[in-house]
Amino acid sequence: MESVETLKEALTGSAEIIARSEAHVMKTYRRYPVALVRGAGCRVFDAEGRSYLDFVGGIAVAVVGHCHPRVVAAIQEQAARLIHTSNLFYTEPQAALAERLAALSGLERVFFANSGTEAVEAALKLARRYAASVRREEGRRKIVSAFNSFHGRTLGALAATGQEKYHRGFEPLPAGFEYVPYNDPAALEAAVDEKTAAVILEPVQGEGGVIPATPEYLQAARRVTQARGALLILDEVQTGLGRTGWMFAHERAGIRPDILTLAKGLGGGMPIGAMLATEEAARGFEPGSHASTFGGNPLACRAALAVLDVIAEERLVEAARARGERLLAMLRELVRCHGLKEARGVGLMLGIDLGRPVAPQVVAAAREQGLLINATGPETLRLLPPLVVGDEEVDAAVAALDRALAAVMGTKG
Ligand SMILES: *Cc1c(COP(=O)(O)O)cnc(C)c1O
């Protein structure tokens, strides 16, 4: 088996895969010059068989690692049984996943989508429709979000994204969106009024550079939305499912949102998103209000159920907390040794602020050392290892990053 694989990989080398992609795939990404063919746990392998420690994790998707045997078996079994039905019919995997997510989150109703941006889109639509059709307040249209946030690329989620650079050239965006500085309770207090349908926040800004909300900020968001009759949407597409050392990052603040969005880690790599809501908020949708052809199909739901099983059985929430604390301490040591600005984050969602615009060079140097990480901006590195990462893998990653930093900064680790 192995020799056949190796032979195939040799026939289609990285250079050929890259050239063919560059010829016809739309150029929306600036990609790293690596063509991956296989993954197992925290490691991925390129077409030449070179192994990398994967601390990008498919952008926070590989919560249970690559090709976890439980997830692979669930997908294989379900694929042979029934892949898709549409939502005109009931399926057992979807019923089971809805039940599990409701029990985990305390939010009784789920709408299934296929991605993070679609989960956010559903959340924004539900918030406005709840105001109009349940509260009968047609004027309550405004959505308040934070500067530096990221909520997705479809037009509604893009409008909620408080970063000018993502909007440019796509105007006009849907109206009724307003932005406030993150982690500033007074600014939120001033922006939320009788015209506000919802506030949407990430408990940790991910694409914005790994910036955690203070628990007090999330508590203030809960208080002010409740007081003014607006809904609180927490976008946990990146932070959800154990990533931060909590099943959901908002648990850290001891609050519960009205609406919660999930995606990235949920399907173990199968595309699936979910928008959860309280029974009350969910009254905003009725048959025909919103839909998705693929959303919650049996294949994606079975994969997600396997992911949730693995998270529970391997105690990955606790693991993320323990490994995250250890990794953060080691990153702080790197910051000290190399004269960088700051290491920060929660659980296994970590960032390093280099204090200098050399993040792309450090990412490339780390890759040379066999470590995959990415940059959220010119000065910020982000580390999102699978939650199954072991202490030895953490040690190896830190050693590789140490060498990469030394090479780029000319410092000694
Ligand atoms: C990645 C991300 C999204 C968008 O998810 P896609 O699956 O890429 O559409 C939305 N919100 C947050 C917080 C994210 O990190």
The ligand as an SDF file (V2000), in Angstrom:
LIG
                    3D

 15 15  0  0  0  0  0  0  0  0999 V2000
  -13.7450   31.6150    9.6140 C   0  0  0  0  0  0  0  0  0  0  0  0
  -14.7880   32.4440   10.2720 C   0  0  0  0  0  0  0  0  0  0  0  0
  -16.0140   32.7350    9.6370 C   0  0  0  0  0  0  0  0  0  0  0  0
  -16.2980   32.3280    8.2180 C   0  0  0  0  0  0  0  0  0  0  0  0
  -16.3390   30.9320    8.0670 O   0  0  0  0  0  0  0  0  0  0  0  0
  -16.3070   30.2940    6.5930 P   0  0  0  0  0  0  0  0  0  0  0  0
  -16.5700   28.8310    6.8370 O   0  0  0  0  0  0  0  0  0  0  0  0
  -14.9790   30.5790    6.0120 O   0  0  0  0  0  0  0  0  0  0  0  0
  -17.4070   30.9330    5.8260 O   0  0  0  0  0  0  0  0  0  0  0  0
  -16.9630   33.4460   10.3400 C   0  0  0  0  0  0  0  0  0  0  0  0
  -16.7380   33.8520   11.5910 N   0  0  0  0  0  0  0  0  0  0  0  0
  -15.5890   33.5920   12.2390 C   0  0  0  0  0  0  0  0  0  0  0  0
  -15.3970   34.0510   13.6550 C   0  0  0  0  0  0  0  0  0  0  0  0
  -14.5660   32.8890   11.5920 C   0  0  0  0  0  0  0  0  0  0  0  0
  -13.4120   32.6610   12.2180 O   0  0  0  0  0  0  0  0  0  0  0  0
  1  2  1  0
  2  3  1  0
  2 14  2  0
  3  4  1  0
  3 10  2  0
  4  5  1  0
  5  6  1  0
  6  7  2  0
  6  8  1  0
  6  9  1  0
 10 11  1  0
 11 12  2  0
 12 13  1  0
 12 14  1  0
 14 15  1  0
M  END
$$$$
